[in-house]
Amino acid sequence: MSSRFVRACLRQSVDRTPVWFLRQAGRYMPEYMAVRKHHSLLEICRTPEIAAEVTITAAERLGVDAAIIFADLLLPLTPMGLDFEFVNGEGPVVHTPIRSAEQIAALRTDRAEELQYVARAIEKVCAHFAAPRADGDELGIIGFIGAPFTLASYMIEGGGSRNYIEAKKLMYSDRGAWDLLMDKLVTILIPYAKQQVEAGADVIQIFDSWAGALSVSDYREYVLPATTRLVQAVQAMGVPVIYFGVDSASLLPHMKQTGADVLGLDWRIPVDEARTLLGDNVAVQGNLDPITLFAPQDVLKHRTEEILRRNAGQPGHIFNLGHGIVPGTPVENVIAVAEWVKQFQV
C-alpha cells in the first residue's frame, strides 16, 4: 500500500495521478531492439533474467509508477498443448487452430507449472525495485494474463483476425464446446496468475484485447461468466485486478459486472463520459490514443492534460494509453507524457 499506483487501483487518495504505459517495454525503445538482435520474443519471455532486464530498463527510462512484466498473452497455449510462433510481419501464428470439440477436449490444463519462468522474472523485478524511490513511493509491479475470449480467439483463428469468423462460428454452433474451452482457459489462467502474485506482483491486468469484436448480447452470454470467474479468483489472491479491452466502450457497463477493481479505457471514450457511465465505485485507467505520441509536443501536452482535466481529480484514475505503444514512437515523447502527468495540478 506504499505504492500510489496500487492505492489508485483501490480508489484511495493519492498525491498525484500515477502513470504507466501499455507495452512500455517494446519495439519503439532502442534498448529493447538491442536485446532483440540476439534473442527472439519468446526467448526473452522464457528467460527470466532477460525478461526482467527489459521490464526494468523501460520502467526506469520512462520514469513511470509501475512496471509490467515483459511476457506475452499466448504463453499458456504451450502447456495446453497448442504450439505457436511469432512470424515477422504476421504476429503470432497457431499452426493447428482449434476448430472442433475433440480438439478442445484434448487441451491440457494440468501443466501451469511450466509457466513459472514468468514468476521468476517478476521476482527479479521486485528485488530490483525493493527500495522506495526518492519520493518515498514504491514502484508498482504488474503481472498479467490474457482473458478467456481473447485467448480462445487466437486459438481458433490461428492468429489475429479482423472479423473473428471461426471463433464466432464455434461460439454460436457448439455451446458445449465453447463453454468447455472457456472453462479450460480459466482453469490454467488461475494458477498462472497465482504464480505471479506469489512472486510479488501487486496487481494483475487481464487483457481482453479483442472483446470489442463482440456485441453486448454475445459478450454477456458467451464471455462474461468465465471472465467474472477469473477476475474474482484473482482478487481472492489479495490483489486488485485491471480489466482492459480495445474498442470496448459499449461493453464497459457489462465489463464492470466482472467486479474488476479497474477498467482500462481505450481512446474512443472520454474519461469523464466513462466515469459517468460506470459510476464512482470502480477505478479507470487510460486513455491517450497511442498515435498521439507521434504529435508535436504542444499537441501531445494538450491531449495529455485534457484527459487529466476530464478526470477532475476524482480518485481512482491511472493515466495510461488507450492501447499499446507502437513501433517508431519517439521515446522522448513517452518520457515527456510521464513527466507532464507528474507535474499536473487539477
Secondary structure, DSSP 8 states (H G I E B T S, - for coil): ---HHHHHHTT---SS--B--TT-SSTTSHHHHHHHTTS-HHHHHH-HHHHHHHHHHHHHHHT-SEEE----TTGGGTTTT--EEEETTTEEEESS---SHHHHHH---S-GGGGHHHHHHHHHHHHHT-S--TTS---EEEEEEE-HHHHHHHHHHSS--SS-HHHHHHHHH-HHHHHHHHHHHHHHHHHHHHHHHHHT-SEEEEE-TTGGGS-HHHIIIIIHHHHHHHHHHHHTTT--EEEE-TT-GGGHHHHGGGT-SEEE--TTS-HHHHHHHH-SSSEEE--B-GGGGGS-HHHHHHHHHHHHHHHTT-SSEEB-BSS---TT--HHHHHHHHHHHHH---
